[in-house]
């Protein structure tokens, strides 16, 4: 689990794909699937970070309070999946 996020703003998702030795690999077919607290599903566009090969970024708007789940997947050079979760808290008034 990561530190909590606040409801409302756009948050950045980050996915890293590495080989056996921990070095970044040129992943293909990268996608982010997000399950919101109400169980609805989103597909978030993943784009490679040109400054950090092997790092993929996506943006999601944290519009619901509760537990979120993210699945980052790639199809190559070999299929891989990583899952994580994060919490969104209600925004502070004012």
Buried (B, 14 or more C-beta within 10 A) or exposed (E): EEEEBEBEEEBEBBBBBEEEEEEEBEBEEBBBBBBBBEEEEBEBEBEBEEEEEBBBBBEBEBEEBEEBBBBBBBEEEEEBEEEBEBBBEEEEEE
